[in-house]
Amino acid sequence: MVLLTRKIEFSASHRYDNPAFSAEENRRVFGKCNNPHGHGHNYILEVTVAGEPDPVTGMVLDLSELKKILEREVMARMDHRHLNLEVPELAGKIPTCENVARVIWDLLEPKITQGALHRVRLYESADLFADCYRDAANGNGSAGRLRG
Ligand SMILES: [Zn+2]
C-alpha cells in the first residue's frame, strides 16, 4: 500500500460561540476566538489517499480527479467564506479545527472511489492541526487535535 498526499490552502473566517453558554462563559471558554466579528485563518489541508499504484499508470488515483473533488467539495464551499454562516455542514457546530476536519472527511470520503481516504489533516496555523481518520466503529471520520 502507498499513501499519497495532496495539499491545498484556503482562507476562511470563523467564531467560537456556544449559544448554550452565557456571554461571559463564552468569553471564558473561547477567549479571543469569541470576539463578536470573528477572525480569519489561512488553512492548509492535507488529504491522504491509500491504495496500490495502478500497474499501467503508476498512480494510486487520478490526480486531476482528486483536484476536481477538492475544488468542488472544499474550495467552493469554504474558501473566502465565514464558516459559521456560509457552510451548511457546520451549522450548529463550533467551527474548531477538529470539527472542520471532520466535516471535510465526511464530504471527501464518499467521493474518493480510487484508493481510500486515509487521513485528513487540517492546519489552522503553523502550530495547530487536527487529524481525522476512519473511525472503525461507525465508518465515519474521527478527529483529534495535536498542538506541535
Ligand atoms: Zn480561529
Backbone and ligand atoms as CSV (ligand in chain L), in Angstrom:
chain,resi,resn,atom,element,x,y,z
A,1,MET,N,N,0.839,-1.198,0.000
A,1,MET,CA,C,0.000,0.000,0.000
A,1,MET,C,C,0.879,1.256,0.000
A,2,VAL,N,N,0.433,2.259,-0.723
A,2,VAL,CA,C,1.147,3.542,-0.766
A,2,VAL,C,C,0.188,4.632,-0.305
A,3,LEU,N,N,0.722,5.596,0.428
A,3,LEU,CA,C,-0.077,6.746,0.856
A,3,LEU,C,C,0.324,7.951,0.019
A,4,LEU,N,N,-0.650,8.560,-0.602
A,4,LEU,CA,C,-0.404,9.717,-1.461
A,4,LEU,C,C,-1.107,10.929,-0.849
A,5,THR,N,N,-0.378,12.036,-0.726
A,5,THR,CA,C,-0.961,13.216,-0.074
A,5,THR,C,C,-0.983,14.408,-1.014
A,6,ARG,N,N,-2.098,15.069,-1.043
A,6,ARG,CA,C,-2.229,16.327,-1.789
A,6,ARG,C,C,-2.528,17.432,-0.782
A,7,LYS,N,N,-1.926,18.581,-1.011
A,7,LYS,CA,C,-2.045,19.698,-0.078
A,7,LYS,C,C,-2.708,20.879,-0.792
A,8,ILE,N,N,-3.682,21.503,-0.139
A,8,ILE,CA,C,-4.274,22.725,-0.686
A,8,ILE,C,C,-4.407,23.748,0.436
A,9,GLU,N,N,-4.583,24.986,0.063
A,9,GLU,CA,C,-4.710,26.052,1.052
A,9,GLU,C,C,-5.987,26.834,0.780
A,10,PHE,N,N,-6.676,27.184,1.848
A,10,PHE,CA,C,-7.835,28.065,1.687
A,10,PHE,C,C,-7.902,29.025,2.869
A,11,SER,N,N,-8.600,30.114,2.664
A,11,SER,CA,C,-8.750,31.127,3.708
A,11,SER,C,C,-10.206,31.185,4.120
A,12,ALA,N,N,-10.425,31.282,5.419
A,12,ALA,CA,C,-11.809,31.360,5.897
A,12,ALA,C,C,-11.816,32.035,7.259
A,13,SER,N,N,-12.983,32.545,7.629
A,13,SER,CA,C,-13.108,33.135,8.955
A,13,SER,C,C,-14.090,32.327,9.787
A,14,HIS,N,N,-14.002,32.511,11.092
A,14,HIS,CA,C,-14.908,31.789,11.982
A,14,HIS,C,C,-14.997,32.489,13.336
A,15,ARG,N,N,-15.909,32.014,14.153
A,15,ARG,CA,C,-16.063,32.499,15.521
A,15,ARG,C,C,-16.500,31.325,16.386
A,16,TYR,N,N,-15.911,31.222,17.573
A,16,TYR,CA,C,-16.341,30.189,18.517
A,16,TYR,C,C,-17.371,30.795,19.464
A,17,ASP,N,N,-18.544,30.231,19.455
A,17,ASP,CA,C,-19.591,30.738,20.331
A,17,ASP,C,C,-20.606,29.623,20.532
A,18,ASN,N,N,-20.841,29.263,21.797
A,18,ASN,CA,C,-21.839,28.230,22.083
A,18,ASN,C,C,-23.089,28.913,22.614
A,19,PRO,N,N,-24.200,28.847,21.865
A,19,PRO,CA,C,-25.409,29.558,22.289
A,19,PRO,C,C,-25.950,29.069,23.637
A,20,ALA,N,N,-25.514,27.881,24.075
A,20,ALA,CA,C,-25.966,27.374,25.372
A,20,ALA,C,C,-25.227,28.048,26.530
A,21,PHE,N,N,-24.120,28.752,26.235
A,21,PHE,CA,C,-23.348,29.435,27.277
A,21,PHE,C,C,-23.802,30.886,27.391
A,22,SER,N,N,-23.555,31.476,28.569
A,22,SER,CA,C,-23.745,32.923,28.713
A,22,SER,C,C,-22.608,33.615,27.970
A,23,ALA,N,N,-22.779,34.940,27.751
A,23,ALA,CA,C,-21.734,35.715,27.061
A,23,ALA,C,C,-20.419,35.597,27.826
A,24,GLU,N,N,-20.522,35.638,29.154
A,24,GLU,CA,C,-19.309,35.579,29.972
A,24,GLU,C,C,-18.644,34.207,29.867
A,25,GLU,N,N,-19.466,33.154,29.896
A,25,GLU,CA,C,-18.933,31.795,29.758
A,25,GLU,C,C,-18.244,31.621,28.401
A,26,ASN,N,N,-18.879,32.139,27.344
A,26,ASN,CA,C,-18.280,32.048,26.015
A,26,ASN,C,C,-16.916,32.731,25.984
A,27,ARG,N,N,-16.834,33.901,26.623
A,27,ARG,CA,C,-15.542,34.618,26.635
A,27,ARG,C,C,-14.500,33.845,27.434
A,28,ARG,N,N,-14.953,33.220,28.525
A,28,ARG,CA,C,-14.020,32.484,29.381
A,28,ARG,C,C,-13.509,31.235,28.651
A,29,VAL,N,N,-14.431,30.493,28.025
A,29,VAL,CA,C,-14.052,29.225,27.384
A,29,VAL,C,C,-13.265,29.466,26.097
A,30,PHE,N,N,-13.721,30.414,25.297
A,30,PHE,CA,C,-13.143,30.560,23.953
A,30,PHE,C,C,-12.180,31.734,23.800
A,31,GLY,N,N,-12.113,32.614,24.790
A,31,GLY,CA,C,-11.152,33.721,24.745
A,31,GLY,C,C,-11.353,34.588,23.513
A,32,LYS,N,N,-10.230,34.933,22.863
A,32,LYS,CA,C,-10.275,35.822,21.691
A,32,LYS,C,C,-11.083,35.223,20.551
A,33,CYS,N,N,-11.149,33.900,20.523
A,33,CYS,CA,C,-11.896,33.221,19.447
A,33,CYS,C,C,-13.393,33.516,19.532
A,34,ASN,N,N,-13.827,34.135,20.656
A,34,ASN,CA,C,-15.233,34.505,20.812
A,34,ASN,C,C,-15.489,35.959,20.415
A,35,ASN,N,N,-14.472,36.704,20.032
A,35,ASN,CA,C,-14.685,38.105,19.613
A,35,ASN,C,C,-15.821,38.164,18.594
A,36,PRO,N,N,-16.708,39.165,18.761
A,36,PRO,CA,C,-18.000,39.115,18.062
A,36,PRO,C,C,-17.947,39.027,16.543
A,37,HIS,N,N,-16.943,39.610,15.918
A,37,HIS,CA,C,-16.974,39.631,14.448
A,37,HIS,C,C,-16.120,38.562,13.798
A,38,GLY,N,N,-15.585,37.645,14.601
A,38,GLY,CA,C,-14.807,36.548,14.031
A,38,GLY,C,C,-13.415,36.973,13.612
A,39,HIS,N,N,-12.675,36.034,13.076
A,39,HIS,CA,C,-11.300,36.290,12.624
A,39,HIS,C,C,-10.955,35.222,11.592
A,40,GLY,N,N,-9.887,35.449,10.867
A,40,GLY,CA,C,-9.581,34.551,9.751
A,40,GLY,C,C,-8.353,33.695,9.962
A,41,HIS,N,N,-8.271,32.639,9.173
A,41,HIS,CA,C,-7.085,31.770,9.137
A,41,HIS,C,C,-6.783,31.420,7.683
A,42,ASN,N,N,-5.499,31.159,7.426
A,42,ASN,CA,C,-5.117,30.521,6.173
A,42,ASN,C,C,-4.945,29.043,6.495
A,43,TYR,N,N,-5.938,28.261,6.160
A,43,TYR,CA,C,-5.920,26.835,6.479
A,43,TYR,C,C,-5.088,26.081,5.442
A,44,ILE,N,N,-4.363,25.087,5.905
A,44,ILE,CA,C,-3.686,24.172,4.986
A,44,ILE,C,C,-4.288,22.788,5.207
A,45,LEU,N,N,-4.753,22.226,4.119
A,45,LEU,CA,C,-5.415,20.918,4.181
A,45,LEU,C,C,-4.541,19.890,3.469
A,46,GLU,N,N,-4.275,18.791,4.158
A,46,GLU,CA,C,-3.559,17.670,3.537
A,46,GLU,C,C,-4.523,16.488,3.476
A,47,VAL,N,N,-4.709,15.983,2.277
A,47,VAL,CA,C,-5.622,14.851,2.072
A,47,VAL,C,C,-4.781,13.657,1.633
A,48,THR,N,N,-4.827,12.582,2.404
A,48,THR,CA,C,-4.016,11.398,2.108
A,48,THR,C,C,-4.917,10.249,1.667
A,49,VAL,N,N,-4.574,9.679,0.513
A,49,VAL,CA,C,-5.324,8.554,-0.044
A,49,VAL,C,C,-4.420,7.327,-0.030
A,50,ALA,N,N,-4.963,6.208,0.399
A,50,ALA,CA,C,-4.214,4.950,0.457
A,50,ALA,C,C,-4.640,4.047,-0.686
A,51,GLY,N,N,-3.668,3.392,-1.298
A,51,GLY,CA,C,-4.018,2.440,-2.345
A,51,GLY,C,C,-2.791,1.804,-2.951
A,52,GLU,N,N,-3.029,0.954,-3.941
A,52,GLU,CA,C,-1.951,0.322,-4.695
A,52,GLU,C,C,-1.777,1.090,-5.996
A,53,PRO,N,N,-0.542,1.442,-6.343
A,53,PRO,CA,C,-0.342,2.108,-7.638
A,53,PRO,C,C,-0.811,1.213,-8.777
A,54,ASP,N,N,-1.538,1.782,-9.708
A,54,ASP,CA,C,-2.003,1.042,-10.876
A,54,ASP,C,C,-0.781,0.585,-11.681
A,55,PRO,N,N,-0.727,-0.688,-12.105
A,55,PRO,CA,C,0.461,-1.177,-12.820
A,55,PRO,C,C,0.692,-0.453,-14.152
A,56,VAL,N,N,-0.344,0.083,-14.735
A,56,VAL,CA,C,-0.193,0.754,-16.035
A,56,VAL,C,C,0.187,2.228,-15.864
A,57,THR,N,N,-0.513,2.933,-14.958
A,57,THR,CA,C,-0.268,4.376,-14.823
A,57,THR,C,C,0.731,4.689,-13.707
A,58,GLY,N,N,0.933,3.740,-12.799
A,58,GLY,CA,C,1.804,4.008,-11.657
A,58,GLY,C,C,1.160,4.894,-10.609
A,59,MET,N,N,-0.148,5.165,-10.751
A,59,MET,CA,C,-0.806,6.103,-9.844
A,59,MET,C,C,-1.837,5.410,-8.949
A,60,VAL,N,N,-1.919,5.887,-7.712
A,60,VAL,CA,C,-2.927,5.378,-6.773
A,60,VAL,C,C,-4.313,5.849,-7.213
A,61,LEU,N,N,-4.361,7.109,-7.675
A,61,LEU,CA,C,-5.617,7.618,-8.218
A,61,LEU,C,C,-5.309,8.727,-9.208
A,62,ASP,N,N,-6.307,9.077,-9.965
A,62,ASP,CA,C,-6.175,10.115,-10.978
A,62,ASP,C,C,-6.094,11.476,-10.271
A,63,LEU,N,N,-4.922,12.113,-10.358
A,63,LEU,CA,C,-4.713,13.359,-9.607
A,63,LEU,C,C,-5.604,14.494,-10.089
A,64,SER,N,N,-5.925,14.498,-11.381
A,64,SER,CA,C,-6.799,15.583,-11.850
A,64,SER,C,C,-8.208,15.387,-11.285
A,65,GLU,N,N,-8.600,14.128,-11.099
A,65,GLU,CA,C,-9.900,13.833,-10.485
A,65,GLU,C,C,-9.902,14.290,-9.020
A,66,LEU,N,N,-8.826,13.988,-8.299
A,66,LEU,CA,C,-8.714,14.421,-6.900
A,66,LEU,C,C,-8.761,15.944,-6.806
A,67,LYS,N,N,-8.082,16.608,-7.716
A,67,LYS,CA,C,-8.072,18.070,-7.725
A,67,LYS,C,C,-9.500,18.609,-7.896
A,68,LYS,N,N,-10.249,17.981,-8.814
A,68,LYS,CA,C,-11.638,18.412,-9.039
A,68,LYS,C,C,-12.492,18.194,-7.791
A,69,ILE,N,N,-12.288,17.064,-7.128
A,69,ILE,CA,C,-13.062,16.762,-5.909
A,69,ILE,C,C,-12.758,17.809,-4.833
A,70,LEU,N,N,-11.467,18.137,-4.651
A,70,LEU,CA,C,-11.087,19.119,-3.623
A,70,LEU,C,C,-11.624,20.507,-3.972
A,71,GLU,N,N,-11.607,20.817,-5.243
A,71,GLU,CA,C,-12.121,22.106,-5.711
A,71,GLU,C,C,-13.610,22.227,-5.377
A,72,ARG,N,N,-14.341,21.171,-5.709
A,72,ARG,CA,C,-15.790,21.179,-5.557
A,72,ARG,C,C,-16.213,21.070,-4.089
A,73,GLU,N,N,-15.625,20.132,-3.372
A,73,GLU,CA,C,-16.104,19.839,-2.018
A,73,GLU,C,C,-15.547,20.791,-0.959
A,74,VAL,N,N,-14.311,21.282,-1.165
A,74,VAL,CA,C,-13.687,22.113,-0.132
A,74,VAL,C,C,-13.579,23.576,-0.576
A,75,MET,N,N,-12.906,23.819,-1.697
A,75,MET,CA,C,-12.649,25.213,-2.089
A,75,MET,C,C,-13.958,25.970,-2.353
A,76,ALA,N,N,-14.838,25.395,-3.143
A,76,ALA,CA,C,-16.079,26.094,-3.487
A,76,ALA,C,C,-16.912,26.357,-2.241
A,77,ARG,N,N,-16.846,25.443,-1.279
A,77,ARG,CA,C,-17.640,25.581,-0.057
A,77,ARG,C,C,-17.025,26.515,0.966
A,78,MET,N,N,-15.703,26.460,1.141
A,78,MET,CA,C,-15.080,27.094,2.312
A,78,MET,C,C,-14.136,28.244,2.015
A,79,ASP,N,N,-13.559,28.313,0.823
A,79,ASP,CA,C,-12.549,29.347,0.581
A,79,ASP,C,C,-13.185,30.739,0.563
A,80,HIS,N,N,-12.600,31.640,1.353
A,80,HIS,CA,C,-13.098,33.013,1.485
A,80,HIS,C,C,-14.557,33.061,1.958
A,81,ARG,N,N,-14.873,32.147,2.856
A,81,ARG,CA,C,-16.215,32.099,3.458
A,81,ARG,C,C,-16.097,32.308,4.963
A,82,HIS,N,N,-17.252,32.653,5.566
A,82,HIS,CA,C,-17.364,32.639,7.028
A,82,HIS,C,C,-17.944,31.276,7.387
A,83,LEU,N,N,-17.141,30.467,8.064
A,83,LEU,CA,C,-17.527,29.066,8.274
A,83,LEU,C,C,-18.818,28.926,9.086
A,84,ASN,N,N,-19.040,29.840,10.046
A,84,ASN,CA,C,-20.262,29.739,10.856
A,84,ASN,C,C,-21.511,30.025,10.025
A,85,LEU,N,N,-21.375,30.956,9.086
A,85,LEU,CA,C,-22.558,31.498,8.419
A,85,LEU,C,C,-22.807,30.929,7.037
A,86,GLU,N,N,-21.762,30.428,6.383
A,86,GLU,CA,C,-21.902,30.106,4.964
A,86,GLU,C,C,-21.717,28.632,4.628
A,87,VAL,N,N,-21.385,27.821,5.608
A,87,VAL,CA,C,-21.153,26.396,5.320
A,87,VAL,C,C,-22.219,25.576,6.058
A,88,PRO,N,N,-23.256,25.146,5.330
A,88,PRO,CA,C,-24.377,24.471,5.995
A,88,PRO,C,C,-23.941,23.240,6.796
A,89,GLU,N,N,-22.895,22.551,6.333
A,89,GLU,CA,C,-22.429,21.347,7.036
A,89,GLU,C,C,-21.917,21.673,8.439
A,90,LEU,N,N,-21.582,22.941,8.683
A,90,LEU,CA,C,-21.077,23.327,10.008
A,90,LEU,C,C,-22.151,24.010,10.856
A,91,ALA,N,N,-23.364,24.101,10.341
A,91,ALA,CA,C,-24.441,24.758,11.086
A,91,ALA,C,C,-24.628,24.058,12.430
A,92,GLY,N,N,-24.677,24.851,13.491
A,92,GLY,CA,C,-24.903,24.297,14.821
A,92,GLY,C,C,-23.655,23.682,15.440
A,93,LYS,N,N,-22.515,23.745,14.736
A,93,LYS,CA,C,-21.258,23.212,15.290
A,93,LYS,C,C,-20.303,24.376,15.503
A,94,ILE,N,N,-19.455,24.254,16.501
A,94,ILE,CA,C,-18.412,25.253,16.685
A,94,ILE,C,C,-17.301,24.918,15.694
A,95,PRO,N,N,-16.955,25.868,14.803
A,95,PRO,CA,C,-16.035,25.533,13.710
A,95,PRO,C,C,-14.571,25.479,14.148
A,96,THR,N,N,-14.301,24.595,15.098
A,96,THR,CA,C,-12.921,24.346,15.520
A,96,THR,C,C,-12.198,23.605,14.409
A,97,CYS,N,N,-10.896,23.553,14.536
A,97,CYS,CA,C,-10.081,22.803,13.585
A,97,CYS,C,C,-10.570,21.338,13.525
A,98,GLU,N,N,-10.899,20.773,14.688
A,98,GLU,CA,C,-11.361,19.384,14.751
A,98,GLU,C,C,-12.671,19.194,13.978
A,99,ASN,N,N,-13.634,20.103,14.233
A,99,ASN,CA,C,-14.935,19.951,13.577
A,99,ASN,C,C,-14.845,20.186,12.072
A,100,VAL,N,N,-14.017,21.154,11.660
A,100,VAL,CA,C,-13.877,21.413,10.226
A,100,VAL,C,C,-13.202,20.215,9.557
A,101,ALA,N,N,-12.187,19.643,10.207
A,101,ALA,CA,C,-11.510,18.454,9.648
A,101,ALA,C,C,-12.511,17.313,9.475
A,102,ARG,N,N,-13.378,17.127,10.445
A,102,ARG,CA,C,-14.352,16.024,10.361
A,102,ARG,C,C,-15.367,16.263,9.239
A,103,VAL,N,N,-15.820,17.507,9.110
A,103,VAL,CA,C,-16.757,17.827,8.023
A,103,VAL,C,C,-16.086,17.568,6.669
A,104,ILE,N,N,-14.819,17.971,6.540
A,104,ILE,CA,C,-14.105,17.726,5.283
A,104,ILE,C,C,-13.975,16.221,5.036
A,105,TRP,N,N,-13.665,15.467,6.073
A,105,TRP,CA,C,-13.620,13.997,5.920
A,105,TRP,C,C,-14.947,13.470,5.371
A,106,ASP,N,N,-16.036,13.896,6.005
A,106,ASP,CA,C,-17.356,13.391,5.609
A,106,ASP,C,C,-17.725,13.792,4.181
A,107,LEU,N,N,-17.231,14.962,3.734
A,107,LEU,CA,C,-17.506,15.398,2.367
A,107,LEU,C,C,-16.668,14.596,1.358
A,108,LEU,N,N,-15.412,14.333,1.704
A,108,LEU,CA,C,-14.499,13.708,0.739
A,108,LEU,C,C,-14.638,12.191,0.673
A,109,GLU,N,N,-14.882,11.589,1.815
A,109,GLU,CA,C,-14.802,10.120,1.903
A,109,GLU,C,C,-15.657,9.408,0.845
A,110,PRO,N,N,-16.925,9.794,0.668
A,110,PRO,CA,C,-17.731,9.083,-0.343
A,110,PRO,C,C,-17.318,9.400,-1.777
A,111,LYS,N,N,-16.589,10.503,-1.987
A,111,LYS,CA,C,-16.234,10.921,-3.350
A,111,LYS,C,C,-14.953,10.261,-3.851
A,112,ILE,N,N,-14.144,9.767,-2.933
A,112,ILE,CA,C,-12.869,9.159,-3.341
A,112,ILE,C,C,-13.094,7.667,-3.564
A,113,THR,N,N,-13.144,7.313,-4.844
A,113,THR,CA,C,-13.528,5.942,-5.196
A,113,THR,C,C,-12.346,5.133,-5.728
A,114,GLN,N,N,-11.222,5.806,-6.032
A,114,GLN,CA,C,-9.991,5.075,-6.379
A,114,GLN,C,C,-9.115,5.161,-5.135
A,115,GLY,N,N,-8.669,4.017,-4.626
A,115,GLY,CA,C,-7.997,4.026,-3.335
A,115,GLY,C,C,-9.021,4.366,-2.264
A,116,ALA,N,N,-8.547,4.698,-1.065
A,116,ALA,CA,C,-9.476,5.027,0.020
A,116,ALA,C,C,-8.900,6.180,0.819
A,117,LEU,N,N,-9.775,7.085,1.230
A,117,LEU,CA,C,-9.325,8.212,2.044
A,117,LEU,C,C,-8.711,7.651,3.329
A,118,HIS,N,N,-7.502,8.090,3.633
A,118,HIS,CA,C,-6.775,7.563,4.796
A,118,HIS,C,C,-6.697,8.594,5.919
A,119,ARG,N,N,-6.413,9.829,5.549
A,119,ARG,CA,C,-6.283,10.849,6.585
A,119,ARG,C,C,-6.618,12.217,6.016
A,120,VAL,N,N,-7.301,13.024,6.827
A,120,VAL,CA,C,-7.483,14.439,6.541
A,120,VAL,C,C,-6.744,15.178,7.650
A,121,ARG,N,N,-5.774,15.987,7.260
A,121,ARG,CA,C,-5.050,16.802,8.253
A,121,ARG,C,C,-5.295,18.263,7.920
A,122,LEU,N,N,-5.822,18.991,8.888
A,122,LEU,CA,C,-6.141,20.404,8.669
A,122,LEU,C,C,-5.331,21.259,9.633
A,123,TYR,N,N,-4.467,22.101,9.045
A,123,TYR,CA,C,-3.710,23.074,9.841
A,123,TYR,C,C,-4.511,24.364,9.904
A,124,GLU,N,N,-4.753,24.818,11.134
A,124,GLU,CA,C,-5.391,26.117,11.311
A,124,GLU,C,C,-4.304,27.199,11.373
A,125,SER,N,N,-3.155,26.807,11.871
A,125,SER,CA,C,-1.995,27.703,11.911
A,125,SER,C,C,-0.774,26.790,11.887
A,126,ALA,N,N,0.421,27.395,11.859
A,126,ALA,CA,C,1.636,26.584,11.736
A,126,ALA,C,C,1.785,25.613,12.906
A,127,ASP,N,N,1.235,25.954,14.089
A,127,ASP,CA,C,1.468,25.100,15.255
A,127,ASP,C,C,0.198,24.426,15.771
A,128,LEU,N,N,-0.849,24.384,14.947
A,128,LEU,CA,C,-2.067,23.685,15.370
A,128,LEU,C,C,-2.707,22.978,14.191
A,129,PHE,N,N,-2.892,21.676,14.346
A,129,PHE,CA,C,-3.603,20.939,13.301
A,129,PHE,C,C,-4.449,19.845,13.916
A,130,ALA,N,N,-5.453,19.395,13.164
A,130,ALA,CA,C,-6.293,18.273,13.586
A,130,ALA,C,C,-6.208,17.187,12.521
A,131,ASP,N,N,-6.165,15.939,12.966
A,131,ASP,CA,C,-6.131,14.783,12.071
A,131,ASP,C,C,-7.449,14.035,12.175
A,132,CYS,N,N,-7.927,13.606,11.044
A,132,CYS,CA,C,-9.150,12.814,11.026
A,132,CYS,C,C,-8.875,11.514,10.274
A,133,TYR,N,N,-9.171,10.398,10.923
A,133,TYR,CA,C,-9.011,9.072,10.324
A,133,TYR,C,C,-10.356,8.368,10.333
A,134,ARG,N,N,-10.419,7.254,9.601
A,134,ARG,CA,C,-11.636,6.466,9.618
A,134,ARG,C,C,-11.872,5.926,11.029
A,135,ASP,N,N,-13.101,6.063,11.491
A,135,ASP,CA,C,-13.472,5.500,12.783
A,135,ASP,C,C,-14.001,4.096,12.521
A,136,ALA,N,N,-13.230,3.105,12.944
A,136,ALA,CA,C,-13.562,1.714,12.622
A,136,ALA,C,C,-14.965,1.332,13.109
A,137,ALA,N,N,-15.402,1.950,14.204
A,137,ALA,CA,C,-16.683,1.577,14.798
A,137,ALA,C,C,-17.871,1.934,13.901
A,138,ASN,N,N,-17.843,3.134,13.299
A,138,ASN,CA,C,-19.038,3.520,12.542
A,138,ASN,C,C,-18.756,3.985,11.119
A,139,GLY,N,N,-17.493,3.872,10.689
A,139,GLY,CA,C,-17.175,4.241,9.313
A,139,GLY,C,C,-17.045,5.736,9.092
A,140,ASN,N,N,-17.309,6.541,10.122
A,140,ASN,CA,C,-17.177,7.987,9.969
A,140,ASN,C,C,-15.781,8.438,10.359
A,141,GLY,N,N,-15.457,9.645,9.965
A,141,GLY,CA,C,-14.180,10.210,10.346
A,141,GLY,C,C,-14.144,10.511,11.830
A,142,SER,N,N,-12.958,10.450,12.395
A,142,SER,CA,C,-12.782,10.716,13.806
A,142,SER,C,C,-11.618,11.699,13.942
A,143,ALA,N,N,-11.858,12.830,14.568
A,143,ALA,CA,C,-10.826,13.889,14.598
A,143,ALA,C,C,-10.185,14.008,15.958
A,144,GLY,N,N,-8.916,14.297,15.955
A,144,GLY,CA,C,-8.193,14.588,17.190
A,144,GLY,C,C,-7.323,15.798,16.966
A,145,ARG,N,N,-7.025,16.508,18.017
A,145,ARG,CA,C,-6.249,17.744,17.881
A,145,ARG,C,C,-4.843,17.514,18.405
A,146,LEU,N,N,-3.879,18.054,17.697
A,146,LEU,CA,C,-2.486,17.981,18.132
A,146,LEU,C,C,-1.904,19.374,18.079
A,147,ARG,N,N,-1.198,19.751,19.075
A,147,ARG,CA,C,-0.509,21.029,19.039
A,147,ARG,C,C,0.978,20.714,18.991
A,148,GLY,N,N,1.649,21.160,17.934
A,148,GLY,CA,C,3.050,20.796,17.747
A,148,GLY,C,C,3.989,21.905,18.175
L,1,ZN,ZN,ZN,-9.587,30.866,14.852
